[in-house]
Amino acid sequence: MIVDVHDTQGKKVDSANLDDSVWAIEPNIPVMHQALLRQLANARLGTRDTKTRSEVRGGGAKPWRQKGTGRARQGSNRSPQWVGGGVVWGPHQRDFSQDMPRKMRRLAVRSALSAKVRDERLSVIADLANVEPKTKAMKDVIAALPESRSVLIVTDGIVTTIRKSSGNLSNVWVVDARYLNVRDILKYDRLLVTREAIPVVEQLWGLPENRREPSQWKLERMARRSESADAATKES
């Protein structure tokens, strides 16, 4: 798949050939949804905890005798209805993490990238590392792009100038191509990929030749071979 490469002023300067196994597959929406839920769940700490009446200090003696005082019977001053008592049905430490097969995680990322291309929300830019490390410079670059609510910039490694120029922009986030994830891709409206980051993305998420979906001409050739085999069988 061929896409245009623009400079920081928004002018077309070149074209890039993208790997169809990464950028042009049919997005698998259920797998993307499962991967997003998994990522959000794994980000939860689950460290909050409350003490039950058996864990609160004190409460060993009966506050008053069972009968004759006119007050309600009590067995411990650490019961839930007392101030300083235990908590009923309170939160406790737990692990929210979810597991997901590696092939499904990789498919989710490819599906999210392909969805951006399908919706025309992908832009490839050249020489973004040469931008002046000032917020105004990055705002000018964003203004030259098609209108979008937010932008995710994908770079090859940590590029100091890009991070400094976009650090104060609330609707812009910079991520290393090696840490690309479904949540960031879906959260931001436009995907801005530097030309240097494209090989990194394709090397990480691309499929080997023996696992790629057959192209249309391969399917047609297989159909012709099947028809020829059937005809030969009938003749014999």
Contacts in CASP RR format, 6 or more apart in sequence:
PFRMAT RR
TARGET T0000
AUTHOR 0000-0000-0000
METHOD contacts of the structure
MODEL  1
MIVDVHDTQGKKVDSANLDDSVWAIEPNIPVMHQALLRQLANARLGTRDT
KTRSEVRGGGAKPWRQKGTGRARQGSNRSPQWVGGGVVWGPHQRDFSQDM
PRKMRRLAVRSALSAKVRDERLSVIADLANVEPKTKAMKDVIAALPESRS
VLIVTDGIVTTIRKSSGNLSNVWVVDARYLNVRDILKYDRLLVTREAIPV
VEQLWGLPENRREPSQWKLERMARRSESADAATKES
1 17 0 8 1.000
1 18 0 8 1.000
1 19 0 8 1.000
1 20 0 8 1.000
1 23 0 8 1.000
1 24 0 8 1.000
1 117 0 8 1.000
2 15 0 8 1.000
2 16 0 8 1.000
2 17 0 8 1.000
2 18 0 8 1.000
3 15 0 8 1.000
3 16 0 8 1.000
3 18 0 8 1.000
3 117 0 8 1.000
3 122 0 8 1.000
3 124 0 8 1.000
4 12 0 8 1.000
4 14 0 8 1.000
4 15 0 8 1.000
4 16 0 8 1.000
4 124 0 8 1.000
5 12 0 8 1.000
5 13 0 8 1.000
5 14 0 8 1.000
5 15 0 8 1.000
5 16 0 8 1.000
5 124 0 8 1.000
5 125 0 8 1.000
5 126 0 8 1.000
5 195 0 8 1.000
6 12 0 8 1.000
6 13 0 8 1.000
6 123 0 8 1.000
6 124 0 8 1.000
6 125 0 8 1.000
6 126 0 8 1.000
6 144 0 8 1.000
7 13 0 8 1.000
7 125 0 8 1.000
7 126 0 8 1.000
7 127 0 8 1.000
8 125 0 8 1.000
8 127 0 8 1.000
8 128 0 8 1.000
8 130 0 8 1.000
8 131 0 8 1.000
8 140 0 8 1.000
8 141 0 8 1.000
8 144 0 8 1.000
9 144 0 8 1.000
10 144 0 8 1.000
10 145 0 8 1.000
13 126 0 8 1.000
14 126 0 8 1.000
14 195 0 8 1.000
16 124 0 8 1.000
16 195 0 8 1.000
16 198 0 8 1.000
18 24 0 8 1.000
18 117 0 8 1.000
18 198 0 8 1.000
18 202 0 8 1.000
19 202 0 8 1.000
19 206 0 8 1.000
20 212 0 8 1.000
21 110 0 8 1.000
21 206 0 8 1.000
21 207 0 8 1.000
21 212 0 8 1.000
21 213 0 8 1.000
22 110 0 8 1.000
22 113 0 8 1.000
22 114 0 8 1.000
22 201 0 8 1.000
22 202 0 8 1.000
22 205 0 8 1.000
22 206 0 8 1.000
22 207 0 8 1.000
23 113 0 8 1.000
23 114 0 8 1.000
23 117 0 8 1.000
23 122 0 8 1.000
24 114 0 8 1.000
24 117 0 8 1.000
25 110 0 8 1.000
25 111 0 8 1.000
25 114 0 8 1.000
25 213 0 8 1.000
26 111 0 8 1.000
26 114 0 8 1.000
27 111 0 8 1.000
27 112 0 8 1.000
27 114 0 8 1.000
27 115 0 8 1.000
27 118 0 8 1.000
28 107 0 8 1.000
28 108 0 8 1.000
28 111 0 8 1.000
29 111 0 8 1.000
31 104 0 8 1.000
31 107 0 8 1.000
31 108 0 8 1.000
31 111 0 8 1.000
32 108 0 8 1.000
32 111 0 8 1.000
32 112 0 8 1.000
32 115 0 8 1.000
32 182 0 8 1.000
32 186 0 8 1.000
34 100 0 8 1.000
34 104 0 8 1.000
34 108 0 8 1.000
35 100 0 8 1.000
35 104 0 8 1.000
35 105 0 8 1.000
35 108 0 8 1.000
35 109 0 8 1.000
35 182 0 8 1.000
36 108 0 8 1.000
36 182 0 8 1.000
36 183 0 8 1.000
36 186 0 8 1.000
37 98 0 8 1.000
38 98 0 8 1.000
38 99 0 8 1.000
38 100 0 8 1.000
39 181 0 8 1.000
39 182 0 8 1.000
39 183 0 8 1.000
40 183 0 8 1.000
41 96 0 8 1.000
41 97 0 8 1.000
41 98 0 8 1.000
42 96 0 8 1.000
42 97 0 8 1.000
42 98 0 8 1.000
44 96 0 8 1.000
46 93 0 8 1.000
46 94 0 8 1.000
46 95 0 8 1.000
46 96 0 8 1.000
47 93 0 8 1.000
48 91 0 8 1.000
48 93 0 8 1.000
49 91 0 8 1.000
49 92 0 8 1.000
49 93 0 8 1.000
50 86 0 8 1.000
50 87 0 8 1.000
50 90 0 8 1.000
50 91 0 8 1.000
50 92 0 8 1.000
51 86 0 8 1.000
51 87 0 8 1.000
52 86 0 8 1.000
52 87 0 8 1.000
52 88 0 8 1.000
53 76 0 8 1.000
53 78 0 8 1.000
53 79 0 8 1.000
53 80 0 8 1.000
53 85 0 8 1.000
53 86 0 8 1.000
55 86 0 8 1.000
56 78 0 8 1.000
56 84 0 8 1.000
56 85 0 8 1.000
56 86 0 8 1.000
57 78 0 8 1.000
58 77 0 8 1.000
58 78 0 8 1.000
59 76 0 8 1.000
59 77 0 8 1.000
59 78 0 8 1.000
60 76 0 8 1.000
60 78 0 8 1.000
62 74 0 8 1.000
62 75 0 8 1.000
62 76 0 8 1.000
63 74 0 8 1.000
63 75 0 8 1.000
63 76 0 8 1.000
63 77 0 8 1.000
64 71 0 8 1.000
64 74 0 8 1.000
66 73 0 8 1.000
67 73 0 8 1.000
74 82 0 8 1.000
76 82 0 8 1.000
77 85 0 8 1.000
78 84 0 8 1.000
78 85 0 8 1.000
78 86 0 8 1.000
79 85 0 8 1.000
79 86 0 8 1.000
80 86 0 8 1.000
80 87 0 8 1.000
80 88 0 8 1.000
106 205 0 8 1.000
108 182 0 8 1.000
109 180 0 8 1.000
109 181 0 8 1.000
109 182 0 8 1.000
109 185 0 8 1.000
109 205 0 8 1.000
110 205 0 8 1.000
110 206 0 8 1.000
112 182 0 8 1.000
112 185 0 8 1.000
112 186 0 8 1.000
113 122 0 8 1.000
113 185 0 8 1.000
113 191 0 8 1.000
113 201 0 8 1.000
113 205 0 8 1.000
116 122 0 8 1.000
116 185 0 8 1.000
116 191 0 8 1.000
120 146 0 8 1.000
121 148 0 8 1.000
121 189 0 8 1.000
121 190 0 8 1.000
121 191 0 8 1.000
122 190 0 8 1.000
122 191 0 8 1.000
122 193 0 8 1.000
123 145 0 8 1.000
123 146 0 8 1.000
123 190 0 8 1.000
123 191 0 8 1.000
123 192 0 8 1.000
123 193 0 8 1.000
124 193 0 8 1.000
124 194 0 8 1.000
124 195 0 8 1.000
124 198 0 8 1.000
125 141 0 8 1.000
125 192 0 8 1.000
125 193 0 8 1.000
125 194 0 8 1.000
125 195 0 8 1.000
126 194 0 8 1.000
126 195 0 8 1.000
128 141 0 8 1.000
128 153 0 8 1.000
128 155 0 8 1.000
128 159 0 8 1.000
128 162 0 8 1.000
128 192 0 8 1.000
128 194 0 8 1.000
129 155 0 8 1.000
129 159 0 8 1.000
129 161 0 8 1.000
129 162 0 8 1.000
129 194 0 8 1.000
129 196 0 8 1.000
130 161 0 8 1.000
131 137 0 8 1.000
131 138 0 8 1.000
131 141 0 8 1.000
131 161 0 8 1.000
131 162 0 8 1.000
131 165 0 8 1.000
132 161 0 8 1.000
132 165 0 8 1.000
133 160 0 8 1.000
133 161 0 8 1.000
133 164 0 8 1.000
133 165 0 8 1.000
134 164 0 8 1.000
134 165 0 8 1.000
135 165 0 8 1.000
135 166 0 8 1.000
135 167 0 8 1.000
135 168 0 8 1.000
135 169 0 8 1.000
137 165 0 8 1.000
138 162 0 8 1.000
138 165 0 8 1.000
138 166 0 8 1.000
138 169 0 8 1.000
138 172 0 8 1.000
139 169 0 8 1.000
142 151 0 8 1.000
142 169 0 8 1.000
142 172 0 8 1.000
145 151 0 8 1.000
145 190 0 8 1.000
145 192 0 8 1.000
146 190 0 8 1.000
148 189 0 8 1.000
148 190 0 8 1.000
149 171 0 8 1.000
149 189 0 8 1.000
150 171 0 8 1.000
150 172 0 8 1.000
150 173 0 8 1.000
150 187 0 8 1.000
150 188 0 8 1.000
150 189 0 8 1.000
150 190 0 8 1.000
151 171 0 8 1.000
151 172 0 8 1.000
151 173 0 8 1.000
151 188 0 8 1.000
151 189 0 8 1.000
151 190 0 8 1.000
151 191 0 8 1.000
151 192 0 8 1.000
152 172 0 8 1.000
152 173 0 8 1.000
152 174 0 8 1.000
152 175 0 8 1.000
152 184 0 8 1.000
152 185 0 8 1.000
152 187 0 8 1.000
152 188 0 8 1.000
152 190 0 8 1.000
152 191 0 8 1.000
152 192 0 8 1.000
153 162 0 8 1.000
153 166 0 8 1.000
153 172 0 8 1.000
153 173 0 8 1.000
153 174 0 8 1.000
153 175 0 8 1.000
153 192 0 8 1.000
153 193 0 8 1.000
153 194 0 8 1.000
154 175 0 8 1.000
154 176 0 8 1.000
154 177 0 8 1.000
154 180 0 8 1.000
154 191 0 8 1.000
154 192 0 8 1.000
154 193 0 8 1.000
154 194 0 8 1.000
154 197 0 8 1.000
154 201 0 8 1.000
155 162 0 8 1.000
155 174 0 8 1.000
155 175 0 8 1.000
155 176 0 8 1.000
155 177 0 8 1.000
155 194 0 8 1.000
155 196 0 8 1.000
155 197 0 8 1.000
156 176 0 8 1.000
156 177 0 8 1.000
156 194 0 8 1.000
156 196 0 8 1.000
156 197 0 8 1.000
156 200 0 8 1.000
157 176 0 8 1.000
157 177 0 8 1.000
157 178 0 8 1.000
157 197 0 8 1.000
157 200 0 8 1.000
158 176 0 8 1.000
159 174 0 8 1.000
159 194 0 8 1.000
162 174 0 8 1.000
163 174 0 8 1.000
166 172 0 8 1.000
166 173 0 8 1.000
166 174 0 8 1.000
167 174 0 8 1.000
173 184 0 8 1.000
173 188 0 8 1.000
175 181 0 8 1.000
175 184 0 8 1.000
177 193 0 8 1.000
177 197 0 8 1.000
177 200 0 8 1.000
177 201 0 8 1.000
177 204 0 8 1.000
178 200 0 8 1.000
178 204 0 8 1.000
180 201 0 8 1.000
180 204 0 8 1.000
180 205 0 8 1.000
185 191 0 8 1.000
193 201 0 8 1.000
214 222 0 8 1.000
END
